[in-house]
Amino acid sequence: MLKITVHESVVVAASPEAVWDYTQDWRRRREWDGSVSEVLELVEAPRRHVKARFAGGMVFDVEYKLNDRPRMTSLAMVNGTSSWVTGGGGSWRYEARGDGTEWVQTNTLVLADRFPMRLLRPLLAVSLGWSTRRAMRKAARKIERAARG
């Protein structure tokens, strides 16, 4: 099993509740996260579950393991349609820092253990880090703009 894990953080000039509410709203996810192309299903109770289409056409069930507003979420990506990316998951933390929030993401992709994926793994790791940073910065700008009114 091949894994890629990235850790990224950004400080957002808004409360942990505002950052959590925006970033955990899957109906708004495509506004800032380029890896999500479509939300196919969203179930809030009894346990949060999302079926989403991601970049490249992959579809995964996103099963929340922890949904602790406004402190932390963790999830697993399961039942995927890709033969190259077989799963993944991650956790997001929201911690008050002065007048803002430090939002920390840890994201993991599980790749099929095949020769082409072993070769592509370093490039995919850079790409995942870059896309995570880009999405977080875009979300931060949108949240800060809304907080200013």
C-alpha angles and dihedrals in degrees: 000000000000120000135189118196126182131185119202135165139186133181113231123198093231139078122281088247092055093047093046094046094051099041095044094049102102091189087068098035096104090058090074112005112076092189091069113074100169140002106220100179136006122191117179102183148084085003125356113256131170130187109203140172112227134196112301092030097281115152121204137173107235109209118191114223095178127020105174108161121237100001112052149346131194129185146173127223108220142160093036128179096217123100090198102046106042100179146316145173144185151187133245124203128195117197128176111244113180106298093347147045132259105219112198125189128192110186128182131190121193112213129200108260096242130133096251091051091050088055094045096043097094092048091046090050091054090046093050091049092048095047092046092051092046093050093046092050092048091050090048091054092049093047093047092048090052092046091055089052 
